[in-house]
Amino acid sequence: MSNSRSDLSDRKTIESPVSTVAAGPAGRSRGRWLGLAALTLSFLVVGLDSNILITALPTLSTKLQASTSQLQWITTAYNLVWAGLLLPMGTLGDKFGRRKTLLAGLALFGAASIIASQVDTAGELIAMRALMGAGAAVIMPMGMAILPVLFPIDADRRRAVTVTTVGAVVALPAGPLLAGWILQHFSWGWVFLINAPVVALTLIGVWAFVPESRNPADPRLDWQGAILSGAGIVAVTYAIIEQPADGWHARVLTALIGGLILVCAFLIRQRRTASPLIDLRLFGNRLFTWGTIAFAVISFAMSGVLFLLTPFLQIVQGSDAQGTGLRLLPMIGAMLAGAGMGETFGTKIGVRYVIPASMLIGGGGLLVLAQAHVGSGYGIVALGLSVFGLGLGLGLPLAADTVLGTLSEHQAGMGNALSRTLQSIGVVLGTAILGSVLNGVYRSRLGDTLTGLPSGASTAVRDNIAGAHAVAADLPTRLGATLIHTADSAYAHGMTHAIFTCFAVLIAGAILTLLFLPGRLTSPAETERD
């Protein structure tokens, strides 16, 4: 009887049924799985673009003459806008139609990708990455909200969620590998242009096989809350990125304090408004809260380490772009292996122990990576990446699935958007905080090397390791070799400090989740009672 009511509810919410989906059991089954393929493809392209620039950053530094701060913003702008818009975009789709909103997000993402491939300056690329992040902010929550419409039966829905989660997770480390291959065979603009045919195929799939649906309650969008949350996240992250370069300048302090005030104001508003973007009562459920925190911490570690490691492989150790991507394969393979074991261990041992264990394993990989230096070979990096990737793969999908398991049907869209928002903030802060630690140590280690260099050359060396190598190429052989050795050593020291910072975050996350994460799954009914 409950399934019948669910089917009737789905028919009421579907505004424009697609003939393939509605044409009998066989056609309906085939159509919904083709619809899932389109949604998975959209998640895949979003995941790829979250990290695809990791391998390309040294190339962009040279081609666009981008500083370290600009490189951070090229990476951060995408994730920052994504995090800031996830919550309001979820409500927007509920109001105007999820399929229609998803198609608009895909179109925006594809158009911004094409324009990004043609820009000439770092500032223009940052702007296009922000627009791509806005498109991604539509794609992810809309895709998750559509899944229950396509798969009203629990078993099918769980299978569909697994497919999309694995696709998104595998895409994250695969981005640098794809970028490396592209940069080896094509110009840097193809890193973005390759999105166009994938988005076009996804648009066709969504248009043909995904039915329209919306929330019949016609929820009101809390514009004031959306502005407060987005502005607060932007301000805090800006302060984190700029502090190593400018110190505790008044501008940095103003951004940090102002951002924290805006975030606090947003949370206060969510408790008082009749139509909040997020239901803060969800945090009364420890499984949701600590599962989300684990999701964010593991994402912090992954994004930050990839940001640190690829310039080390490509510039310090001298790999080309494709070789750098290939050197990340141990991490991708280990993540797939970990993801395959996560569900089994989570069921048999319990998420309370498996998720903290995954962070400890990832931390062990970081300790291995911290041993890498200018003269070390690739072996130590490969070993560290393998252990680190195993921990990530074991914990990341399990944390995401654990959170989803706590949500009732009417909470799924908003709860998933909230969890994904905090995960996105973890990605942003991973790049910002670890990049800032690296930048601070790198500059302090340069010492007297900059003495005697023209001001422009000195600035280029201080900006990033790619600038140091470019300046060294124009110096006499002995001076150039000295500069390269000093800059490479400074980068390696900075990377080690940042890796230990990341290690501390993972260990703290492991201890806290072990203490506070419940040992069993909580049902949606229990979540609502909490």
WOLINDA-V905971 format. One record per helix or strand of 2 or more residues. SS is the DSSP state (a for helix, b for strand). FROM is the first residue (numbers start at 1). LEN is the number of residues. If there is no record, write none. Layout:
ss:SS from:FROM len:LEN
ss:SS from:FROM len:LEN
This chain:
ss:a from:2 len:12
ss:a from:19 len:4
ss:a from:24 len:28
ss:a from:53 len:11
ss:a from:68 len:29
ss:a from:98 len:19
ss:a from:122 len:29
ss:a from:154 len:32
ss:a from:190 len:4
ss:a from:195 len:15
ss:a from:223 len:24
ss:a from:250 len:23
ss:a from:280 len:5
ss:a from:286 len:31
ss:a from:321 len:6
ss:a from:329 len:20
ss:a from:351 len:19
ss:a from:378 len:27
ss:a from:409 len:42
ss:a from:455 len:9
ss:a from:465 len:9
ss:a from:477 len:40
ss:a from:524 len:6
